[in-house]
Amino acid sequence: MKKMGGNGFNNNNDNFDFGGAGLDTGLHEECGVFGIAGMPENPGAGPDADAAVCAYMGLFALQHRGQEACGIAVNDAGVISCRKGQGLLTDIFNEKNLQKLKGASAIGHVRYSTTGDSLAENAQPIAVSHMKGNLAIAHNGNLVNADALREEIELGGGIFHGTGDSEIIAYTIVRERIHSASIEEAVLKAMRRIKGAYSLLAMSPRKLIAARDPNGFRPLSIGMAGGKYIFASETCAIDAVGGAYLRDVEPGEVVVIEDGKLISIDSGLPVKKSFCSFEFIYFSRPDSIIGGIGVDWARREMGRALARENSVPADIVVAVPDSGLSAARGYSEESGLPNVMGLVKNRYIGRTFIQPTQGAREREVRLKLNPLSANVKGKRVVLIDDSIVRGTTSARIVSALREAGAAEVHLRSSAPPFRFPCYFGTDVPDQDALIAVGHTEKELAEMLGADSVGFLSDVSLSRILEGAGCPICKACFTGDYPIERPQSADKNIFQKPIRNL
């Protein structure tokens, strides 16, 4: 790869029209990050020795966490090169352009916007040059003081390309780096200024750094493959590159990889562990281990508890694929009812992007899920879904099962009812869009066309996860926020009337 002169930074942005982006009937994924360090300078041992290819493989395993945009930045002897754009990994990367991303280390990102609109400028990693070198960052989470920080930066003459809070983190780190002896010192200082949820990767010419907020809202794991350290939002990405999971980055911890060695630094910030419970309910892949707990195990336990709390006379259990599969298995095991395939999923329909109109949403559900009439006709069905948010998808699925001949449909959620918005990186909408707010379960059943509706209690959710050693955040269910909420809940607060078309 030809090295750039001057500031030693090469940025290649591709803009893609990933049409159809709009409101979802359920919750959106967050983001996923991946980093790898300690790769050989001369990657002649095949594709597994290529940092960019490893990053691509790791991100592919995390694609469920974000489908709006993606990117990879590599470090080649101090030169940081970055390729990113709007779309899936297969839209942005191919064998030819991956071969151009040569380097000893890499970080990558898959994005769904929780702060900042779906714009090319908001794609990550964010790579910048500054008076002490180069820096690339990738971030999963959401800052609660982003508006105050951005206003401070802009009043000081700072300018922004995008509308997300990740650029604010990059700017804050760079500003601290000017007066710091090392990049890790700058990250530590920045952590005292930024507040909220962040699982962060930062790549400098010589180091790869991982940092996690003192609440540990979002996951971040450490692995190793062939002497190379790996950071990933989920352990399934470590598995994808043939690595072994070592441990999680602890809340409030900064981990530095330099010259193949790992150094752990305590930020000194007060720690209050508040891991996002919805990672277990929906976001993470069932083959991942997060917070020291297997996701599939947690979901089966939720299904078991749901059966104990909300049993109903029925003939079969049917899961809403894919995130309801494990909970349905647990419900079946506890209740003794057979777990039957009653809905067939079209694997070519994405999880996130659907049209914003009501009619388009219903058409999307018809394309995405089709009832298997032979299995549900004449049966009393317990329908297991991971959550009920706006209710649009739930109502359509219940209707489809009735049209397929189901005698009864009893809708059960393996999450408690959503009653409060999230400010920490999960796109839970405002209360006026949450169907459970102000309605009883009987009223919800009438609204959704079901014979009954039931939810997992937040008490059982805590018993399962905290009982297994993972303190959780349940603010979207209970309204008990572990830290102060942001001044503005508008995720497009920084939107400006500028478009690069």
C-alpha positions as CSV (number, residue, x, y, z in Angstrom):
1,M,0.0,0.0,0.0
2,K,1.3,3.4,-0.9
3,K,1.8,5.5,2.2
4,M,0.5,9.0,2.4
5,G,2.8,11.9,2.9
6,G,2.2,14.8,5.3
7,N,0.0,13.8,8.2
8,G,0.2,10.1,7.4
9,F,-3.6,9.6,7.1
10,N,-5.6,8.1,4.3
11,N,-9.4,8.1,4.5
12,N,-11.6,6.5,1.8
13,N,-15.3,7.1,2.3
14,D,-17.9,5.4,0.0
15,N,-21.4,6.7,0.1
16,F,-24.1,4.1,-0.5
17,D,-27.9,4.6,-0.7
18,F,-29.2,1.9,1.7
19,G,-32.8,2.9,0.9
20,G,-35.7,1.9,3.1
21,A,-34.2,3.2,6.3
22,G,-36.9,4.3,8.6
23,L,-38.9,3.4,11.7
24,D,-38.8,-0.1,12.9
25,T,-41.7,-2.0,14.5
26,G,-39.4,-3.1,17.3
27,L,-36.1,-2.2,18.8
28,H,-33.0,-1.4,16.7
29,E,-29.6,-3.0,17.3
30,E,-27.0,-0.8,18.8
31,C,-23.4,-0.9,17.4
32,G,-20.6,-3.4,17.3
33,V,-16.9,-2.8,17.6
34,F,-13.9,-5.1,16.9
35,G,-10.2,-4.6,17.3
36,I,-7.1,-6.7,16.8
37,A,-3.4,-5.9,17.6
38,G,-0.1,-7.6,17.3
39,M,-0.4,-8.8,13.7
40,P,2.8,-9.4,11.8
41,E,4.1,-6.5,9.7
42,N,4.5,-8.9,6.7
43,P,1.2,-10.8,6.5
44,G,2.5,-13.7,4.5
45,A,0.9,-16.6,6.5
46,G,-2.5,-16.4,4.7
47,P,-5.7,-14.4,5.3
48,D,-5.7,-15.1,9.1
49,A,-2.6,-13.0,9.4
50,D,-4.2,-10.0,7.8
51,A,-5.6,-7.5,10.3
52,A,-8.2,-6.1,7.9
53,V,-9.5,-9.5,7.0
54,C,-9.7,-10.5,10.7
55,A,-11.6,-7.3,11.4
56,Y,-14.0,-8.0,8.5
57,M,-14.6,-11.5,9.8
58,G,-15.2,-10.2,13.3
59,L,-17.5,-7.5,12.2
60,F,-19.4,-10.0,10.0
61,A,-20.2,-11.9,13.2
62,L,-21.5,-8.6,14.7
63,Q,-23.5,-7.5,11.7
64,H,-26.7,-8.1,13.7
65,R,-25.7,-5.2,15.9
66,G,-25.8,-2.6,13.2
67,Q,-26.7,-2.5,9.5
68,E,-26.7,1.2,8.6
69,A,-23.0,1.6,8.1
70,C,-19.6,0.0,8.7
71,G,-15.9,0.6,8.4
72,I,-12.4,-0.6,9.1
73,A,-9.3,1.4,10.0
74,V,-5.8,-0.2,9.9
75,N,-2.4,0.9,11.2
76,D,0.5,0.4,8.9
77,A,3.7,1.5,10.7
78,G,2.0,4.7,12.0
79,V,-0.1,5.4,8.9
80,I,-3.8,5.0,9.6
81,S,-6.0,4.1,6.6
82,C,-9.8,3.9,6.8
83,R,-12.5,2.7,4.6
84,K,-16.2,3.1,5.6
85,G,-19.6,3.8,4.2
86,Q,-23.3,3.3,4.5
87,G,-24.6,-0.3,4.1
88,L,-23.7,-3.8,5.1
89,L,-20.2,-5.2,5.2
90,T,-20.8,-6.9,1.8
91,D,-21.7,-3.5,0.3
92,I,-18.6,-1.7,1.5
93,F,-15.9,-4.4,1.4
94,N,-14.6,-6.9,-1.2
95,E,-11.4,-8.9,-1.6
96,K,-9.8,-6.1,-3.7
97,N,-10.3,-3.2,-1.3
98,L,-9.6,-5.4,1.8
99,Q,-6.2,-6.2,0.2
100,K,-5.4,-2.5,0.2
101,L,-6.0,-2.2,3.9
102,K,-2.6,-3.5,5.1
103,G,-1.5,-3.0,8.7
104,A,-0.3,-4.6,11.9
105,S,-3.5,-3.7,13.8
106,A,-7.1,-2.8,13.0
107,I,-10.4,-1.6,14.5
108,G,-13.8,-1.9,12.9
109,H,-17.4,-0.8,13.5
110,V,-20.9,-1.7,12.5
111,R,-23.4,1.0,13.1
112,Y,-27.0,1.6,14.0
113,S,-27.7,5.2,15.0
114,T,-28.9,5.9,18.5
115,T,-27.5,9.4,18.5
116,G,-27.0,11.1,15.1
117,D,-28.9,10.4,11.9
118,S,-28.2,7.7,9.3
119,L,-25.6,9.8,7.4
120,A,-22.4,8.8,5.7
121,E,-20.6,11.3,7.9
122,N,-21.6,9.3,11.0
123,A,-20.0,6.1,9.8
124,Q,-17.1,4.8,11.9
125,P,-14.3,4.4,12.7
126,I,-13.5,8.1,13.0
127,A,-9.9,8.7,12.0
128,V,-8.2,12.1,12.6
129,S,-4.8,13.7,12.5
130,H,-3.5,16.0,15.2
131,M,-0.3,17.7,16.2
132,K,0.9,14.6,18.1
133,G,0.0,12.0,15.5
134,N,-3.0,10.0,14.2
135,L,-5.9,8.5,15.9
136,A,-8.9,6.3,15.0
137,I,-11.8,5.4,17.3
138,A,-14.8,3.2,17.2
139,H,-17.6,3.5,19.8
140,N,-20.6,1.7,21.0
141,G,-23.0,3.5,23.3
142,N,-24.5,6.9,23.9
143,L,-23.3,9.9,25.9
144,V,-25.7,11.7,28.2
145,N,-23.7,14.9,28.2
146,A,-23.0,15.1,24.5
147,D,-24.9,18.3,24.0
148,A,-23.0,20.2,26.6
149,L,-19.6,18.9,25.4
150,R,-20.4,19.7,21.8
151,E,-21.5,23.2,22.7
152,E,-18.3,23.7,24.6
153,I,-16.2,22.5,21.7
154,E,-18.0,24.6,19.1
155,L,-17.7,27.7,21.3
156,G,-14.0,27.1,21.2
157,G,-13.9,27.0,17.4
158,G,-14.3,23.3,16.9
159,I,-16.1,22.0,13.9
160,F,-17.9,18.7,13.2
161,H,-18.5,16.7,10.1
162,G,-21.2,14.4,11.5
163,T,-24.1,14.5,14.0
164,G,-23.2,11.6,16.3
165,D,-21.5,11.7,19.7
166,S,-18.6,9.5,18.7
167,E,-17.0,12.5,17.0
168,I,-17.3,14.4,20.3
169,I,-15.3,11.5,22.0
170,A,-12.6,11.7,19.4
171,Y,-12.4,15.5,19.7
172,T,-12.2,15.2,23.5
173,I,-9.4,12.6,23.4
174,V,-7.4,14.7,20.9
175,R,-7.7,17.8,23.0
176,E,-6.5,16.0,26.1
177,R,-3.7,14.4,24.1
178,I,-2.1,17.7,23.4
179,H,-1.3,18.1,27.2
180,S,-0.7,14.4,27.9
181,A,2.4,12.2,27.9
182,S,0.6,9.3,26.2
183,I,-2.6,8.4,24.4
184,E,-3.8,6.3,27.3
185,E,-3.4,9.3,29.6
186,A,-5.5,11.3,27.2
187,V,-8.2,8.6,27.2
188,L,-8.2,8.5,31.0
189,K,-8.6,12.3,31.1
190,A,-11.4,12.1,28.5
191,M,-13.2,9.5,30.6
192,R,-13.5,12.1,33.4
193,R,-15.3,14.4,31.0
194,I,-17.6,12.1,29.0
195,K,-20.6,10.6,30.8
196,G,-22.9,7.8,29.7
197,A,-22.5,4.5,27.9
198,Y,-19.3,3.8,25.9
199,S,-17.4,0.8,25.0
200,L,-14.5,2.4,23.1
201,L,-11.6,1.4,20.9
202,A,-8.8,3.8,20.1
203,M,-5.9,3.1,17.8
204,S,-2.8,5.2,17.7
205,P,0.4,4.7,15.7
206,R,1.8,2.4,18.4
207,K,-1.1,1.3,20.6
208,L,-4.6,-0.2,20.6
209,I,-6.7,0.9,23.6
210,A,-10.0,-0.3,24.9
211,A,-12.0,1.6,27.5
212,R,-15.4,1.0,29.1
213,D,-17.6,3.4,31.0
214,P,-17.8,2.9,34.8
215,N,-21.3,1.5,34.6
216,G,-20.4,-1.1,32.0
217,F,-23.6,-0.5,30.1
218,R,-22.4,-2.0,26.8
219,P,-20.4,-5.2,26.4
220,L,-16.7,-5.4,25.5
221,S,-14.7,-8.6,25.6
222,I,-11.0,-9.5,25.3
223,G,-9.8,-12.5,23.4
224,M,-6.6,-13.8,21.9
225,A,-5.7,-15.7,18.7
226,G,-2.1,-16.7,17.9
227,G,-0.5,-14.2,20.3
228,K,-2.7,-11.4,19.0
229,Y,-5.1,-9.6,21.3
230,I,-8.7,-9.1,20.2
231,F,-11.4,-6.7,21.5
232,A,-15.0,-7.3,20.5
233,S,-18.6,-6.3,21.5
234,E,-19.5,-10.0,21.7
235,T,-17.5,-13.2,22.1
236,C,-19.0,-14.6,18.9
237,A,-16.7,-12.3,17.0
238,I,-13.7,-13.7,18.8
239,D,-14.8,-17.2,17.9
240,A,-15.2,-16.1,14.2
241,V,-11.5,-15.4,13.9
242,G,-10.4,-18.5,15.7
243,G,-9.7,-16.8,19.0
244,A,-10.2,-17.7,22.6
245,Y,-12.2,-15.5,25.0
246,L,-10.1,-14.3,28.0
247,R,-12.3,-11.9,30.0
248,D,-14.4,-8.7,29.7
249,V,-13.0,-5.2,29.9
250,E,-14.1,-4.2,33.3
251,P,-16.3,-1.2,33.9
252,G,-14.0,1.8,34.3
253,E,-11.0,-0.1,33.0
254,V,-8.6,1.0,30.3
255,V,-6.7,-1.8,28.5
256,V,-3.6,-0.9,26.5
257,I,-2.0,-3.2,23.9
258,E,1.6,-2.2,23.0
259,D,4.3,-4.4,21.5
260,G,2.2,-7.5,22.0
261,K,1.7,-6.8,25.7
262,L,-1.5,-6.1,27.7
263,I,-1.5,-3.4,30.4
264,S,-4.6,-2.8,32.5
265,I,-5.2,0.6,34.0
266,D,-7.9,1.5,36.6
267,S,-9.5,4.8,35.6
268,G,-10.2,5.6,39.2
269,L,-13.8,6.5,38.4
270,P,-16.5,5.3,40.8
271,V,-17.9,2.0,39.5
272,K,-21.6,1.2,39.6
273,K,-22.1,-1.9,37.4
274,S,-25.3,-1.5,35.3
275,F,-25.1,-3.8,32.4
276,C,-27.9,-3.4,29.8
277,S,-30.4,-6.2,30.4
278,F,-31.6,-6.0,26.8
279,E,-28.3,-7.4,25.6
280,F,-29.5,-10.7,27.1
281,I,-33.1,-10.4,26.0
282,Y,-32.5,-9.4,22.3
283,F,-29.3,-7.7,21.1
284,S,-26.6,-10.3,21.5
285,R,-26.2,-13.5,19.6
286,P,-27.2,-16.6,21.5
287,D,-23.7,-18.1,21.1
288,S,-22.1,-15.1,22.8
289,I,-20.9,-14.9,26.5
290,I,-21.5,-11.4,27.9
291,G,-21.0,-10.4,31.5
292,G,-19.8,-13.9,32.1
293,I,-23.2,-15.4,31.2
294,G,-24.1,-17.4,28.2
295,V,-26.8,-15.6,26.3
296,D,-28.7,-18.8,25.2
297,W,-28.8,-19.9,28.9
298,A,-30.1,-16.6,30.1
299,R,-32.9,-16.6,27.5
300,R,-33.9,-20.2,28.3
301,E,-34.1,-19.2,32.0
302,M,-36.3,-16.2,31.0
303,G,-38.6,-18.6,29.1
304,R,-38.8,-20.9,32.1
305,A,-39.6,-18.1,34.5
306,L,-42.2,-16.8,32.0
307,A,-43.9,-20.2,32.0
308,R,-44.0,-20.2,35.8
309,E,-45.4,-16.7,36.0
310,N,-47.7,-16.6,33.0
311,S,-48.9,-20.1,32.1
312,V,-52.1,-20.6,30.2
313,P,-53.9,-23.8,28.9
314,A,-52.5,-24.4,25.4
315,D,-51.4,-27.0,22.9
316,I,-48.1,-25.7,21.5
317,V,-45.4,-23.1,22.0
318,V,-44.4,-21.0,18.9
319,A,-41.3,-18.7,18.9
320,V,-41.0,-15.5,16.9
321,P,-37.7,-16.1,15.1
322,D,-34.9,-15.6,15.8
323,S,-34.6,-13.8,19.1
324,G,-37.6,-15.7,20.7
325,L,-36.2,-19.1,19.9
326,S,-34.2,-19.7,23.2
327,A,-37.0,-18.3,25.4
328,A,-39.6,-20.5,23.7
329,R,-37.4,-23.5,24.3
330,G,-37.3,-22.6,28.0
331,Y,-41.0,-22.0,28.2
332,S,-41.6,-25.4,26.5
333,E,-39.2,-27.2,28.9
334,E,-40.9,-25.7,31.9
335,S,-44.5,-26.1,30.8
336,G,-44.2,-29.4,29.1
337,L,-45.9,-28.1,25.9
338,P,-44.3,-29.0,22.6
339,N,-42.1,-26.4,21.0
340,V,-43.4,-26.2,17.4
341,M,-42.2,-24.3,14.4
342,G,-45.2,-22.1,13.6
343,L,-43.5,-19.2,11.9
344,V,-41.0,-19.4,9.0
345,K,-38.6,-16.5,8.6
346,N,-37.4,-15.1,5.3
347,R,-33.6,-15.1,5.8
348,Y,-33.2,-12.4,3.1
349,I,-35.1,-9.7,5.0
350,G,-32.9,-7.6,7.3
351,R,-33.7,-7.0,10.9
352,T,-33.6,-3.2,10.9
353,F,-34.6,-1.4,7.7
354,I,-38.3,-1.0,6.9
355,Q,-40.4,1.7,5.5
356,P,-41.8,4.3,7.9
357,T,-45.5,4.0,7.0
358,Q,-48.0,1.7,8.7
359,G,-48.9,-0.1,5.4
360,A,-45.2,-0.6,4.6
361,R,-44.6,-2.0,8.0
362,E,-47.4,-4.6,7.6
363,R,-46.1,-5.6,4.2
364,E,-42.6,-6.0,5.7
365,V,-44.0,-8.4,8.4
366,R,-45.7,-10.4,5.7
367,L,-42.5,-10.7,3.8
368,K,-40.4,-11.5,6.9
369,L,-42.6,-14.0,8.7
370,N,-45.0,-16.5,7.3
371,P,-47.2,-18.9,9.5
372,L,-46.9,-22.6,9.0
373,S,-50.6,-23.4,8.8
374,A,-50.2,-27.2,9.1
375,N,-48.6,-26.8,12.6
376,V,-50.9,-24.2,14.1
377,K,-54.3,-24.9,12.6
378,G,-56.8,-25.7,15.3
379,K,-54.2,-25.3,18.1
380,R,-54.1,-23.1,21.1
381,V,-50.8,-21.3,20.6
382,V,-48.5,-19.6,23.2
383,L,-46.5,-17.2,21.0
384,I,-43.1,-16.2,22.5
385,D,-41.5,-13.0,21.5
386,D,-38.5,-11.3,23.1
387,S,-40.3,-8.0,23.6
388,I,-43.4,-5.9,22.8
389,V,-42.4,-2.3,22.0
390,R,-44.8,-0.4,19.7
391,G,-46.9,-3.5,19.1
392,T,-47.2,-3.2,15.3
393,T,-45.3,-6.4,14.6
394,S,-47.0,-8.3,17.4
395,A,-50.5,-7.4,16.1
396,R,-49.6,-8.5,12.6
397,I,-48.1,-11.8,13.7
398,V,-51.1,-12.6,15.9
399,S,-53.4,-11.8,13.0
400,A,-51.4,-14.0,10.7
401,L,-51.6,-17.0,13.1
402,R,-55.4,-16.6,13.3
403,E,-55.6,-16.5,9.5
404,A,-53.6,-19.7,9.4
405,G,-56.2,-21.4,11.6
406,A,-54.9,-21.0,15.2
407,A,-57.7,-21.5,17.6
408,E,-56.2,-19.2,20.3
409,V,-53.1,-17.0,20.4
410,H,-51.6,-16.1,23.8
411,L,-48.8,-13.6,23.4
412,R,-46.0,-13.8,25.9
413,S,-42.9,-11.5,26.1
414,S,-39.6,-12.7,27.7
415,A,-39.0,-9.1,28.7
416,P,-40.9,-6.9,31.1
417,P,-43.2,-4.3,29.6
418,F,-41.3,-1.2,28.1
419,R,-42.5,1.9,29.9
420,F,-39.5,4.3,29.7
421,P,-37.1,5.5,27.0
422,C,-33.4,4.5,27.1
423,Y,-30.6,7.0,26.9
424,F,-27.6,4.6,27.0
425,G,-27.4,3.2,23.5
426,T,-30.6,1.3,23.0
427,D,-33.2,2.9,20.7
428,V,-36.2,2.6,23.0
429,P,-38.6,5.3,21.8
430,D,-40.3,7.9,23.9
431,Q,-43.2,6.9,26.1
432,D,-45.9,8.0,23.7
433,A,-44.7,5.3,21.2
434,L,-44.6,2.5,23.8
435,I,-47.8,0.4,23.7
436,A,-47.5,-0.9,27.3
437,V,-47.6,2.6,28.8
438,G,-51.0,3.2,30.4
439,H,-52.5,-0.1,29.4
440,T,-53.3,-3.3,31.4
441,E,-52.5,-6.7,30.0
442,K,-56.2,-7.2,29.3
443,E,-56.3,-4.0,27.3
444,L,-53.1,-4.9,25.4
445,A,-54.6,-8.3,24.4
446,E,-57.6,-6.4,23.0
447,M,-55.4,-4.0,21.1
448,L,-53.2,-6.7,19.7
449,G,-56.0,-9.1,18.9
450,A,-54.6,-11.8,21.2
451,D,-56.5,-14.0,23.6
452,S,-54.1,-12.9,26.4
453,V,-50.9,-11.0,26.9
454,G,-48.2,-11.7,29.5
455,F,-44.8,-10.4,30.4
456,L,-41.7,-11.6,32.3
457,S,-41.5,-9.7,35.6
458,D,-38.6,-7.4,36.3
459,V,-38.1,-9.3,39.6
460,S,-37.5,-12.6,37.7
461,L,-35.2,-10.8,35.2
462,S,-33.1,-9.5,38.1
463,R,-33.1,-12.9,39.8
464,I,-31.8,-14.7,36.7
465,L,-29.1,-12.2,35.6
466,E,-28.0,-10.7,38.9
467,G,-28.2,-14.1,40.5
468,A,-25.7,-15.2,38.0
469,G,-23.4,-12.4,38.9
470,C,-24.3,-9.6,36.4
471,P,-25.8,-6.4,37.9
472,I,-28.1,-5.0,35.3
473,C,-29.8,-1.8,34.2
474,K,-33.6,-2.1,34.0
475,A,-34.4,1.6,33.5
476,C,-36.5,1.0,30.3
477,F,-38.8,-1.2,32.4
478,T,-38.7,0.5,35.8
479,G,-37.7,4.1,35.2
480,D,-34.9,3.7,37.7
481,Y,-32.0,5.2,35.8
482,P,-28.5,4.4,37.2
483,I,-27.1,7.8,36.1
484,E,-28.5,11.2,35.4
485,R,-30.5,11.4,32.1
486,P,-29.5,13.8,29.3
487,Q,-30.9,17.3,29.0
488,S,-32.3,16.4,25.6
489,A,-33.8,13.1,24.5
490,D,-33.7,14.0,20.8
491,K,-31.2,11.6,19.1
492,N,-30.9,14.1,16.1
493,I,-30.1,17.0,18.4
494,F,-27.0,17.8,16.4
495,Q,-28.6,17.6,12.9
496,K,-27.6,20.4,10.6
497,P,-29.0,21.3,7.2
498,I,-26.0,20.2,5.3
499,R,-26.0,17.1,3.1
500,N,-23.2,15.6,1.0
501,L,-25.1,14.0,-1.9
